[in-house]
């Protein structure tokens, strides 16, 4: 019987933050041209709305990813990554754990 190890909490957090960051980038890249086009054509209400959404998505994505990366570096975990299927700790954490 093959047993699958349970996924640690920090891995689930990293994957969630990576997806939120990815979606925030998509929202930012979608709303920035909308804001610029609305501003260029004289639709100030739509320009402010799209610009506000763009700024909020950018600030949210950058804040979540940067705080998660900082926490992972502090705890010697791998940084948020959507392409990795493993959740090994970094080499410094493994060496420290072996020396105990």
Secondary structure as UniProt FT lines:
FT   HELIX           9..40
FT   TURN            41..42
FT   HELIX           44..74
FT   TURN            75..76
FT   HELIX           91..99
//
